[in-house]
Amino acid sequence: MKTKIKMLIFALIVGGMACLISCEKDEGGGDDPNDICDVKLCSDDNDLKQKCIDAYNECADYTPEANLNECVVIGRVFCGL
């Protein structure tokens, strides 16, 4: 019985460490707004590209990481998508 408890505790520790490591990698910044906004009209117009970057960054500040695709769409509205 003690062996099973030790294995369970070990598994929980390893699982927790794996979660922390994966979260640390994701936290670094996701997608680069310069790359996201370098499409269509924004690739030739720096003002539109800056508006796209600003919109993406503002959205990303208030959106969970799982929903960042929505921020890409919001930013790319300025690029004619």
Secondary structure, 3 states (H helix, E strand, C coil): CHHHHHHHHHHHHHHHHHHHHHHHHHHCCCCCHHHHCCCHHHHCCHHHHHHHHHHHHHHHHCCCHHHHHHHHHHHHHHHCC
